């Protein structure tokens, strides 16, 4: 038994080269094939320097298992999702570590129709098979093909828009030297927007830092460019661009939470009474928006695999997490980091309103702390302490994902990270910024621990 470190709740991420290397990638390819028994699998990779070698080893593992491999090359995670459902493949694997440091890499796995494979639906089995390192003998060797799905993917992205109603907007786009710049370039000729491109070229050495706009220090270049060029909108992505982060015309960073309600409103106007999925961390603004427009809000545990499962079960038209993952029924119920900013640009075009005006009322009505991370010695004990302190006076308690406690004027969610050794806190109130800040301070005193990004 050779232990393989790095399998998480809904993907695989590990440090190079001791935890993850070509041998481990090969074994994961064999194990994926042994578990799923697919005939045809899509593979793609991000711009990390290690991704080519790992993708080649993964491909060898699939080929040696008798699987035909369709390589779509350099792409974002959603490129693999799209190719898997659009080309009717039996599965897909993306080699990426998203926003993790440069000495990491990893993989995200889907099966047919881009259904996610998580710890509950096969990842643990794949890990066990890879660790045992014993596989069936295939009837034949698999074959490798290279396919180009980019034009079909671009056409799909454009299908969300009413191009005749778009107006000229000046948009700062910050790919963070990840993969998103290539997609902006392909979209550019179809759109009336003027793009100001920063950190645009893909570069796996990450000369401007790992692309993770959740970190405040990584937002400065986007903010500066918006102000310098008097842009209407700013968009920044993580490395595999399955998330996009938006900035208004003043350079203010807009929390992903408020974009969920905004996109929900667009889809509910397109399909009356539709279901909208949201995560439990921050909920009031989304539920209020959805219910006011006659939709049905459906709660899911945080994390892309869980959200996608609930999206399918509810046949929801759209789902969003405050972490800036946005899911679309028409996109195989998967998350895309390109569709959200296109839709926001559409809404700005149609209403003539700046983004600050589109979200300002919601921010004032439901002020939120944003996610605050702490390193603590014992996450379970910390959550139990918070429950003991706050449950007796609360209106309701929910355990869908960590601990959610509601009062009349404020609520909070406290949960352990699925991917990192952290505890995460979110607090919101009904129109009372001072109360939200007071309760955030109170909870942070109770939690203790060290600050963490």
C-alpha positions as CSV (number, residue, x, y, z in Angstrom):
1,X,0.0,0.0,0.0
2,X,1.5,3.3,-1.1
3,X,-0.4,6.2,0.6
4,X,-1.4,9.0,-1.7
5,X,-1.8,12.4,0.0
6,X,-4.0,15.1,-1.3
7,X,-7.5,13.8,-1.9
8,X,-10.0,16.4,-0.5
9,X,-13.8,16.5,-0.2
10,X,-14.2,17.2,-3.9
11,X,-10.9,17.3,-5.7
12,X,-7.2,16.4,-5.4
13,X,-4.4,18.8,-4.5
14,X,-0.9,18.1,-3.3
15,X,2.6,19.5,-3.1
16,X,5.2,18.8,-5.7
17,X,7.2,16.6,-6.1
18,X,7.1,14.4,-3.0
19,X,3.3,14.2,-2.7
20,X,2.4,14.6,-6.4
21,X,4.6,13.5,-9.3
22,X,4.3,11.6,-12.6
23,X,4.1,8.2,-10.8
24,X,1.2,9.4,-8.7
25,X,-0.6,11.0,-11.7
26,X,-0.2,7.8,-13.6
27,X,-1.7,5.7,-10.7
28,X,-4.6,8.2,-10.4
29,X,-5.3,7.8,-14.1
30,X,-5.4,4.0,-13.7
31,X,-7.6,4.2,-10.6
32,X,-10.1,6.6,-12.2
33,X,-10.4,4.2,-15.1
34,X,-10.7,1.2,-12.9
35,X,-13.5,2.9,-10.8
36,X,-15.5,4.5,-13.6
37,X,-14.8,2.1,-16.5
38,X,-15.2,4.9,-19.1
39,X,-14.7,4.5,-22.8
40,X,-13.8,8.1,-23.7
41,X,-12.3,10.7,-21.3
42,X,-11.4,14.4,-21.8
43,X,-8.2,15.8,-20.3
44,X,-7.1,19.4,-20.0
45,X,-4.5,21.3,-18.0
46,X,-3.9,24.8,-16.6
47,X,-0.8,26.9,-17.1
48,X,1.3,25.6,-14.2
49,X,4.8,24.6,-15.2
50,X,4.2,21.0,-13.8
51,X,0.8,20.5,-15.6
52,X,2.2,19.2,-18.9
53,X,4.2,16.4,-17.3
54,X,1.4,15.5,-14.9
55,X,-1.2,15.5,-17.7
56,X,1.0,13.3,-19.8
57,X,1.4,10.8,-17.0
58,X,-2.3,10.9,-16.2
59,X,-3.0,10.2,-19.9
60,X,-0.6,7.2,-19.9
61,X,-2.5,5.8,-17.0
62,X,-5.8,6.2,-18.8
63,X,-4.4,4.7,-22.1
64,X,-2.9,1.7,-20.3
65,X,-6.4,1.1,-18.9
66,X,-7.9,0.9,-22.4
67,X,-9.5,4.4,-22.3
68,X,-9.5,6.7,-25.3
69,X,-8.2,10.1,-24.3
70,X,-9.4,13.4,-25.9
71,X,-6.9,16.1,-25.0
72,X,-8.2,19.7,-25.2
73,X,-4.9,21.2,-24.2
74,X,-4.4,24.3,-22.2
75,X,-7.7,25.4,-20.7
76,X,-9.7,26.4,-17.6
77,X,-11.5,23.9,-15.5
78,X,-14.8,24.8,-17.2
79,X,-13.2,23.8,-20.6
80,X,-13.1,20.2,-19.4
81,X,-16.6,20.5,-18.0
82,X,-17.9,21.9,-21.3
83,X,-16.1,19.3,-23.5
84,X,-17.3,16.4,-21.3
85,X,-21.0,17.3,-21.7
86,X,-20.9,18.9,-25.1
87,X,-19.0,16.0,-26.7
88,X,-20.9,13.3,-24.8
89,X,-17.8,11.9,-23.1
90,X,-17.8,9.4,-20.3
91,X,-15.7,11.6,-18.0
92,X,-13.2,14.4,-17.7
93,X,-10.1,15.2,-15.7
94,X,-8.6,18.7,-15.3
95,X,-5.0,19.1,-14.1
96,X,-5.0,22.2,-11.9
97,X,-4.4,23.5,-8.4
98,X,-6.6,26.5,-9.0
99,X,-5.3,29.3,-6.6
100,X,-2.9,27.1,-4.5
101,X,0.8,28.1,-4.3
102,X,3.2,27.4,-7.3
103,X,4.6,24.2,-5.6
104,X,1.1,22.6,-5.8
105,X,-0.9,20.9,-8.5
106,X,-3.9,18.7,-8.5
107,X,-6.9,17.4,-10.4
108,X,-10.7,17.8,-10.6
109,X,-12.8,14.8,-11.8
110,X,-16.1,14.5,-13.5
111,X,-18.0,11.6,-15.0
112,X,-20.6,11.5,-17.8
113,X,-22.6,14.8,-18.4
114,X,-19.9,16.4,-16.2
115,X,-21.4,15.0,-13.0
116,X,-18.9,15.7,-10.2
117,X,-17.0,13.0,-8.4
118,X,-16.6,13.9,-4.8
119,X,-15.6,12.1,-1.6
120,X,-19.1,10.8,-1.3
121,X,-19.4,9.6,-4.9
122,X,-16.1,7.9,-5.8
123,X,-13.0,9.9,-4.8
124,X,-12.3,7.8,-1.8
125,X,-12.6,4.6,-4.0
126,X,-10.3,6.1,-6.6
127,X,-7.8,6.9,-3.8
128,X,-7.9,3.3,-2.4
129,X,-7.4,1.8,-5.9
130,X,-4.5,4.1,-6.6
131,X,-2.9,3.3,-3.2
132,X,-3.3,-0.5,-3.8
133,X,-1.8,0.0,-7.3
134,X,-3.5,-3.1,-8.7
135,X,-5.6,-2.8,-11.9
136,X,-7.5,-5.0,-14.3
137,X,-5.8,-5.9,-17.7
138,X,-7.7,-4.0,-20.5
139,X,-8.8,-5.7,-23.7
140,X,-6.9,-3.1,-25.7
141,X,-4.6,-0.1,-25.3
142,X,-6.5,3.2,-25.4
143,X,-5.9,5.8,-28.1
144,X,-5.1,9.5,-27.7
145,X,-6.7,12.3,-29.7
146,X,-6.4,16.0,-29.7
147,X,-9.6,18.0,-30.1
148,X,-10.3,21.7,-30.2
149,X,-13.6,22.7,-28.5
150,X,-12.8,26.4,-28.2
151,X,-15.1,27.7,-30.9
152,X,-18.0,25.6,-29.7
153,X,-17.3,26.8,-26.1
154,X,-17.2,30.5,-27.2
155,X,-20.5,30.1,-29.0
156,X,-21.9,28.7,-25.9
157,X,-20.7,31.6,-23.8
158,X,-22.3,34.1,-26.3
159,X,-25.6,32.2,-26.1
160,X,-26.2,33.7,-22.6
161,X,-26.2,37.2,-24.1
162,X,-28.6,39.4,-26.1
163,X,-25.8,40.9,-28.2
164,X,-28.0,43.5,-29.8
165,X,-28.6,45.1,-26.4
166,X,-25.0,45.3,-25.3
167,X,-23.4,48.8,-25.2
168,X,-19.8,49.9,-25.3
169,X,-18.3,49.3,-21.9
170,X,-14.7,49.8,-20.8
171,X,-13.7,46.7,-18.8
172,X,-10.4,46.0,-17.0
173,X,-9.6,42.3,-17.2
174,X,-7.0,40.7,-15.0
175,X,-6.2,37.1,-15.8
176,X,-3.4,37.0,-13.1
177,X,-1.2,35.3,-15.7
178,X,-3.5,32.4,-15.6
179,X,-5.6,31.0,-18.5
180,X,-8.5,33.5,-18.7
181,X,-6.7,35.9,-21.0
182,X,-6.9,33.5,-23.9
183,X,-10.7,33.3,-23.6
184,X,-11.1,37.1,-23.4
185,X,-9.1,37.3,-26.7
186,X,-11.4,34.8,-28.3
187,X,-14.5,36.7,-27.1
188,X,-13.2,40.2,-28.0
189,X,-14.3,40.3,-31.6
190,X,-17.9,39.4,-30.7
191,X,-18.4,42.1,-28.1
192,X,-18.6,45.9,-28.2
193,X,-16.4,46.2,-25.1
194,X,-13.0,47.9,-24.8
195,X,-10.7,45.7,-22.7
196,X,-7.9,47.0,-20.7
197,X,-5.8,43.8,-20.2
198,X,-3.4,43.4,-17.3
199,X,-1.3,40.3,-16.3
200,X,-2.8,39.0,-19.5
201,X,-0.3,36.5,-20.8
202,X,-0.3,33.0,-19.3
203,X,2.8,32.4,-17.2
204,X,3.2,29.4,-14.9
205,X,5.9,31.2,-13.0
206,X,3.3,33.6,-11.7
207,X,5.4,36.7,-12.0
208,X,2.7,38.8,-10.3
209,X,1.9,36.3,-7.6
210,X,-0.5,33.3,-7.6
211,X,-3.8,34.4,-9.2
212,X,-6.1,34.5,-6.2
213,X,-8.2,37.7,-6.1
214,X,-9.7,36.6,-2.8
215,X,-6.4,37.9,-1.3
216,X,-6.7,41.7,-0.8
217,X,-3.1,42.3,-1.9
218,X,-3.8,40.7,-5.3
219,X,-6.6,43.2,-6.0
220,X,-4.5,46.3,-6.1
221,X,-3.5,46.1,-9.8
222,X,-7.1,45.7,-10.9
223,X,-8.3,48.6,-8.7
224,X,-5.5,50.8,-10.0
225,X,-6.2,50.1,-13.6
226,X,-10.0,50.8,-13.2
227,X,-9.3,54.2,-11.7
228,X,-6.5,55.1,-14.1
229,X,-8.6,54.2,-17.2
230,X,-12.0,55.3,-15.7
231,X,-13.4,51.8,-16.5
232,X,-17.0,50.7,-16.1
233,X,-16.1,47.3,-14.6
234,X,-13.2,45.2,-13.4
235,X,-12.9,41.4,-13.7
236,X,-10.2,39.2,-12.2
237,X,-9.9,35.5,-12.3
238,X,-8.1,32.7,-10.4
239,X,-5.6,30.6,-12.4
240,X,-8.1,28.0,-13.8
241,X,-10.8,30.7,-14.1
242,X,-13.6,28.7,-12.6
243,X,-14.3,31.8,-10.5
244,X,-14.4,35.5,-11.5
245,X,-14.3,38.5,-9.1
246,X,-15.9,41.8,-9.9
247,X,-15.0,45.4,-9.2
248,X,-17.3,48.4,-9.7
249,X,-16.5,51.6,-11.5
250,X,-14.9,53.1,-8.4
251,X,-12.6,50.1,-8.0
252,X,-14.5,48.7,-5.1
253,X,-14.3,44.9,-4.8
254,X,-17.8,43.4,-4.8
255,X,-18.2,40.4,-2.6
256,X,-19.4,37.3,-4.5
257,X,-22.4,37.0,-2.2
258,X,-24.0,40.1,-3.8
259,X,-23.4,38.9,-7.3
260,X,-25.5,35.7,-6.6
261,X,-28.7,37.8,-6.0
262,X,-27.9,39.9,-9.1
263,X,-27.6,36.9,-11.4
264,X,-30.6,35.2,-9.7
265,X,-32.7,38.2,-10.6
266,X,-31.7,37.9,-14.3
267,X,-32.6,34.2,-14.5
268,X,-35.8,34.6,-12.7
269,X,-36.9,37.3,-15.2
270,X,-36.1,34.7,-18.0
271,X,-37.9,31.8,-16.3
272,X,-40.6,32.7,-13.8
273,X,-40.7,30.5,-10.6
274,X,-37.3,28.9,-11.3
275,X,-35.2,27.3,-8.5
276,X,-32.0,29.0,-7.4
277,X,-29.4,27.2,-5.4
278,X,-27.2,29.0,-2.8
279,X,-24.8,28.0,-0.1
280,X,-25.4,28.3,3.7
281,X,-22.6,30.8,4.6
282,X,-24.5,34.0,3.7
283,X,-28.1,33.6,2.7
284,X,-30.5,36.4,3.5
285,X,-29.8,38.7,0.5
286,X,-30.1,35.8,-1.9
287,X,-33.3,34.4,-0.4
288,X,-34.8,37.8,-0.2
289,X,-34.1,38.5,-3.8
290,X,-35.3,35.1,-5.0
291,X,-38.5,35.1,-3.1
292,X,-39.4,38.7,-4.0
293,X,-39.2,37.6,-7.7
294,X,-41.3,34.5,-7.2
295,X,-38.5,32.0,-7.3
296,X,-37.7,29.2,-5.0
297,X,-34.4,29.3,-3.0
298,X,-32.7,25.9,-2.4
299,X,-29.8,25.5,0.1
300,X,-26.8,23.3,-0.6
301,X,-23.7,22.5,1.3
302,X,-20.7,24.6,0.1
303,X,-18.4,23.2,-2.5
304,X,-18.7,22.6,-6.2
305,X,-19.5,18.9,-6.1
306,X,-22.3,19.4,-3.5
307,X,-23.7,22.4,-5.3
308,X,-23.8,20.6,-8.7
309,X,-25.6,17.6,-7.1
310,X,-28.3,19.9,-5.6
311,X,-28.5,21.9,-8.9
312,X,-29.4,18.7,-10.7
313,X,-31.8,17.4,-8.1
314,X,-33.7,20.7,-8.1
315,X,-33.2,21.3,-11.9
316,X,-32.2,24.8,-10.8
317,X,-31.6,27.3,-13.6
318,X,-28.8,29.0,-11.6
319,X,-26.8,28.5,-8.4
320,X,-24.2,30.7,-6.7
321,X,-21.8,30.6,-3.8
322,X,-20.3,33.6,-2.0
323,X,-16.9,32.2,-2.9
324,X,-17.6,33.3,-6.5
325,X,-18.5,29.9,-7.9
326,X,-21.5,30.3,-10.2
327,X,-23.4,27.3,-11.7
328,X,-25.7,27.2,-14.7
329,X,-28.2,24.6,-15.8
330,X,-27.3,25.3,-19.5
331,X,-23.7,24.7,-18.6
332,X,-24.2,21.1,-17.5
333,X,-25.1,22.4,-14.0
334,X,-21.4,23.3,-13.7
335,X,-19.6,26.4,-12.6
336,X,-18.2,28.9,-15.0
337,X,-15.9,31.9,-14.4
338,X,-16.8,33.5,-17.8
339,X,-20.6,33.4,-17.8
340,X,-21.1,35.6,-14.7
341,X,-19.1,38.7,-15.9
342,X,-20.8,38.5,-19.3
343,X,-24.2,38.5,-17.7
344,X,-23.3,41.4,-15.4
345,X,-22.1,43.4,-18.4
346,X,-25.4,42.5,-20.1
347,X,-27.3,43.8,-17.1
348,X,-25.3,47.0,-17.0
349,X,-25.9,47.5,-20.7
350,X,-29.7,47.0,-20.4
351,X,-30.3,49.1,-17.3
352,X,-27.7,51.8,-18.0
353,X,-26.8,51.5,-14.3
354,X,-23.2,51.1,-13.0
355,X,-22.4,48.0,-10.9
356,X,-22.2,50.1,-7.8
357,X,-25.9,51.0,-8.2
358,X,-26.9,47.4,-9.1
359,X,-25.5,46.0,-5.8
360,X,-25.5,49.1,-3.5
361,X,-29.0,48.6,-2.2
362,X,-28.4,44.9,-1.4
363,X,-25.1,45.7,0.4
364,X,-26.9,48.3,2.6
365,X,-29.9,46.0,3.2
366,X,-27.8,42.9,4.1
367,X,-24.3,44.0,5.2
368,X,-21.9,41.1,5.6
369,X,-18.5,40.5,7.1
370,X,-17.0,38.6,4.1
371,X,-15.3,35.4,4.9
372,X,-12.8,35.5,7.7
373,X,-10.4,32.7,8.1
374,X,-8.6,31.6,11.3
375,X,-6.1,28.8,12.1
376,X,-7.3,27.0,15.2
377,X,-6.0,24.0,17.1
378,X,-9.3,22.1,17.1
379,X,-12.0,23.2,14.7
380,X,-14.7,20.9,16.0
381,X,-14.2,22.1,19.6
382,X,-14.3,25.7,18.4
383,X,-17.6,25.2,16.6
384,X,-19.1,23.4,19.6
385,X,-18.1,26.3,21.8
386,X,-19.9,28.8,19.5
387,X,-23.0,26.5,19.4
388,X,-23.1,26.4,23.2
389,X,-22.8,30.1,23.4
390,X,-25.3,31.2,20.8
391,X,-27.9,28.4,20.3
392,X,-29.9,29.0,23.5
393,X,-31.0,32.5,22.4
394,X,-31.3,31.8,18.7
395,X,-34.3,31.5,16.5
396,X,-32.9,28.6,14.5
397,X,-29.8,26.5,14.1
398,X,-28.8,24.6,10.9
399,X,-26.0,22.1,10.3
400,X,-26.1,21.8,6.5
401,X,-22.6,23.0,6.4
402,X,-20.9,23.7,9.7
403,X,-22.9,25.7,12.2
404,X,-25.5,28.3,11.0
405,X,-27.2,30.3,13.8
406,X,-30.0,32.8,13.1
407,X,-31.4,35.6,15.2
408,X,-34.0,38.2,14.3
409,X,-31.5,40.9,13.2
410,X,-28.3,38.9,12.5
411,X,-26.9,35.5,11.7
412,X,-23.6,33.7,11.3
413,X,-22.1,30.6,9.8
414,X,-19.0,28.9,11.1
415,X,-17.5,25.9,9.3
416,X,-14.2,24.0,8.7
417,X,-12.6,24.4,5.3
418,X,-12.9,21.5,3.0
419,X,-9.5,22.2,1.4
420,X,-7.3,23.8,4.1
421,X,-6.7,23.5,7.9
422,X,-8.9,26.6,8.7
423,X,-12.1,27.6,10.3
424,X,-14.2,30.1,8.3
425,X,-16.6,32.7,9.7
426,X,-19.4,34.7,7.9
427,X,-21.7,37.2,9.7
428,X,-24.5,39.2,8.2
429,X,-27.3,41.5,9.5
430,X,-30.6,43.0,8.4
431,X,-29.5,46.5,7.5
432,X,-27.3,47.1,10.6
433,X,-23.7,47.5,9.8
434,X,-22.7,48.3,13.4
435,X,-24.5,45.2,14.7
436,X,-22.8,43.0,12.1
437,X,-19.3,44.4,13.0
438,X,-20.0,44.1,16.7
439,X,-21.1,40.4,16.4
440,X,-18.1,39.7,14.1
441,X,-15.7,41.0,16.7
442,X,-17.5,39.0,19.4
443,X,-17.3,35.8,17.5
444,X,-13.6,36.3,16.6
445,X,-12.8,36.7,20.3
446,X,-14.6,33.4,21.0
447,X,-12.8,31.7,18.1
448,X,-9.3,32.9,18.9
449,X,-6.5,31.4,16.8
450,X,-4.3,33.0,14.2
451,X,-5.3,35.1,11.2
452,X,-5.2,33.3,7.9
453,X,-6.0,34.1,4.3
